[in-house]
Amino acid sequence: MKQLTNFLFELGTLKNVKRSGWWIINVKDPENVAEHSFRAGVIGYLLANLEHVDVHKVTLMALFNDLHEARLNDLHKVGHRYIDFKTAETKAHKEQTETLGDIGKSMFLFHEEFQRQQTKESIVARDADLLENAFQAKEYIEIGYKDAQNWIDNIWKVIKTESAKKLLKEIESTSSNDWWKNLKKIER
């Protein structure tokens, strides 16, 4: 229980790790990794259902994808150009989970499957991670960070599943504020 407790305290630090890519376009206070991981997990669940693949695996892969960032921080894609971050991710993820016994081994297997991108579930989980970035980019575009469109443009180049492509099209054509506009109770 001590190792599990320490692991969960470590994961709590993801609430303090900002998503660094947005700093490139001058977003002063971008979302944190925990916020990103939560929505990516939900998107993973939805995409897995739409793509008729193992919902459990996809959701957990999407949710666990960035655990290593508690140790490594988030490194934007310009930084990835100079550092073999995937190797560091795997090393950190393995060290984080190896003290958790069979639970940790299971978590690490999700990481390895996600990294290899050879199963339908791992492809769907990656699409979920990418779509979360697209949702965030759209939200930033709408508050004035027009260069966030670059994230969406790049996601179009790498997204793979049909459901994700359809959802990305909807992201681009939908205001992030549409969801609440008909929910307001207005008294006359």
C-alpha positions as CSV (number, residue, x, y, z in Angstrom):
1,M,0.0,0.0,0.0
2,K,2.9,2.4,0.7
3,Q,4.1,2.1,-3.0
4,L,0.6,2.6,-4.3
5,T,0.1,5.6,-2.1
6,N,3.4,7.1,-3.2
7,F,2.5,6.4,-6.9
8,L,-0.8,8.2,-6.4
9,F,0.8,11.2,-4.8
10,E,3.2,11.3,-7.7
11,L,0.4,11.3,-10.2
12,G,-1.1,14.3,-8.3
13,T,1.8,16.3,-9.6
14,L,0.3,16.0,-13.1
15,K,-2.1,18.7,-11.9
16,N,0.9,21.0,-11.8
17,V,2.5,20.0,-15.1
18,K,1.4,22.5,-17.8
19,R,1.1,21.4,-21.4
20,S,4.2,23.1,-22.8
21,G,3.3,23.2,-26.5
22,W,0.8,26.0,-25.9
23,W,3.6,28.3,-24.6
24,I,5.0,28.4,-28.1
25,I,1.9,30.4,-29.1
26,N,2.0,32.5,-25.9
27,V,-0.8,30.8,-24.0
28,K,0.2,32.0,-20.5
29,D,-1.7,29.4,-18.4
30,P,-2.3,26.3,-20.5
31,E,-4.2,23.3,-19.2
32,N,-2.3,20.8,-17.2
33,V,-1.5,17.1,-18.0
34,A,-4.1,15.8,-15.6
35,E,-6.8,17.8,-17.4
36,H,-5.6,16.6,-20.8
37,S,-5.5,13.0,-19.6
38,F,-9.0,13.1,-18.3
39,R,-10.6,14.3,-21.5
40,A,-8.4,12.0,-23.6
41,G,-9.7,9.1,-21.5
42,V,-13.3,10.1,-22.1
43,I,-12.6,10.6,-25.8
44,G,-10.9,7.2,-25.9
45,Y,-14.0,5.6,-24.3
46,L,-16.3,7.2,-26.9
47,L,-14.0,6.4,-29.9
48,A,-13.6,2.8,-28.8
49,N,-17.3,2.4,-28.8
50,L,-17.7,4.0,-32.2
51,E,-14.8,1.9,-33.7
52,H,-16.1,-1.3,-32.0
53,V,-12.8,-2.2,-30.2
54,D,-12.0,-3.0,-26.6
55,V,-13.3,0.0,-24.7
56,H,-11.4,-1.0,-21.5
57,K,-8.0,-1.1,-23.2
58,V,-8.5,2.1,-25.2
59,T,-9.8,4.1,-22.2
60,L,-6.9,3.0,-20.0
61,M,-4.3,3.5,-22.7
62,A,-5.6,7.1,-23.2
63,L,-5.8,7.8,-19.5
64,F,-2.4,6.3,-18.6
65,N,-0.6,7.7,-21.7
66,D,1.2,10.6,-20.0
67,L,1.9,9.3,-16.5
68,H,5.6,9.6,-17.2
69,E,5.2,13.4,-17.4
70,A,5.0,13.5,-13.6
71,R,8.8,12.8,-13.8
72,L,9.8,14.2,-17.2
73,N,7.5,17.1,-17.5
74,D,5.7,17.8,-20.8
75,L,7.9,18.4,-23.8
76,H,6.5,20.1,-26.8
77,K,7.1,18.8,-30.3
78,V,9.9,21.3,-31.1
79,G,11.8,19.8,-28.1
80,H,11.1,16.3,-29.4
81,R,13.1,17.3,-32.4
82,Y,16.3,17.3,-30.3
83,I,15.6,14.6,-27.6
84,D,14.6,10.9,-27.9
85,F,11.7,11.5,-25.6
86,K,9.9,8.2,-26.4
87,T,12.8,6.3,-24.8
88,A,12.7,8.5,-21.8
89,E,8.9,8.1,-21.5
90,T,9.2,4.3,-21.5
91,K,12.0,4.3,-18.9
92,A,10.2,6.7,-16.6
93,H,6.9,4.8,-17.1
94,K,8.5,1.5,-16.3
95,E,10.2,2.8,-13.1
96,Q,6.9,4.4,-12.0
97,T,5.0,1.2,-12.3
98,E,7.4,-1.6,-11.5
99,T,7.0,-1.2,-7.7
100,L,3.3,-1.8,-8.0
101,G,3.5,-5.6,-8.8
102,D,1.0,-7.1,-11.2
103,I,-1.0,-3.8,-11.3
104,G,2.1,-2.0,-12.4
105,K,3.0,-4.6,-15.0
106,S,-0.5,-4.3,-16.5
107,M,-0.2,-0.5,-16.6
108,F,3.2,-0.8,-18.3
109,L,1.8,-3.2,-20.9
110,F,-0.8,-0.5,-21.8
111,H,2.1,2.0,-22.3
112,E,4.0,-0.4,-24.5
113,E,1.0,-1.2,-26.6
114,F,0.3,2.5,-27.1
115,Q,3.9,3.2,-28.1
116,R,4.1,0.4,-30.6
117,Q,0.9,1.5,-32.4
118,Q,0.3,-2.0,-33.9
119,T,-3.2,-2.8,-32.5
120,K,-6.5,-1.2,-33.4
121,E,-6.9,-0.3,-29.7
122,S,-3.6,1.6,-29.6
123,I,-4.4,3.4,-32.8
124,V,-7.8,4.5,-31.4
125,A,-6.1,5.6,-28.1
126,R,-3.6,7.7,-30.0
127,D,-6.5,9.2,-32.0
128,A,-8.2,10.1,-28.7
129,D,-5.0,11.8,-27.4
130,L,-4.8,13.7,-30.7
131,L,-8.4,14.7,-30.6
132,E,-8.1,16.0,-27.1
133,N,-5.4,18.4,-28.5
134,A,-7.8,19.4,-31.3
135,F,-10.5,20.2,-28.8
136,Q,-8.1,22.3,-26.8
137,A,-6.7,24.0,-29.9
138,K,-10.3,24.9,-31.0
139,E,-10.9,26.4,-27.5
140,Y,-7.7,28.4,-27.7
141,I,-8.5,29.6,-31.3
142,E,-11.8,30.9,-30.1
143,I,-10.2,33.1,-27.4
144,G,-7.7,34.6,-29.8
145,Y,-4.8,32.2,-30.2
146,K,-5.2,31.8,-34.0
147,D,-1.9,29.9,-34.3
148,A,-3.5,27.0,-32.5
149,Q,-5.0,26.1,-35.9
150,N,-1.5,24.6,-36.6
151,W,-2.3,21.8,-34.1
152,I,-5.5,20.9,-35.9
153,D,-3.8,21.0,-39.3
154,N,-1.1,18.6,-38.1
155,I,-3.6,16.3,-36.4
156,W,-5.4,16.0,-39.8
157,K,-2.1,14.6,-41.2
158,V,-1.8,11.8,-38.6
159,I,-5.2,10.8,-37.3
160,K,-6.3,7.4,-38.5
161,T,-9.7,6.1,-37.6
162,E,-12.9,7.1,-39.5
163,S,-14.7,8.1,-36.3
164,A,-11.8,10.4,-35.2
165,K,-11.8,12.0,-38.7
166,K,-15.5,12.7,-38.4
167,L,-15.1,14.1,-34.9
168,L,-12.3,16.3,-36.0
169,K,-14.4,17.7,-38.8
170,E,-17.1,18.5,-36.2
171,I,-14.6,20.1,-33.9
172,E,-13.6,22.5,-36.7
173,S,-17.2,23.4,-37.5
174,T,-18.6,23.7,-34.0
175,S,-18.2,26.5,-31.5
176,S,-16.9,25.4,-28.2
177,N,-19.7,27.4,-26.7
178,D,-22.6,25.8,-28.6
179,W,-23.2,23.2,-25.9
180,W,-24.5,25.7,-23.3
181,K,-26.4,28.2,-25.4
182,N,-29.8,26.5,-25.3
183,L,-29.4,25.4,-21.7
184,K,-29.7,28.8,-20.1
185,K,-33.0,29.3,-18.3
186,I,-34.4,32.7,-19.2
187,E,-37.4,34.0,-17.3
188,R,-39.8,36.3,-19.1
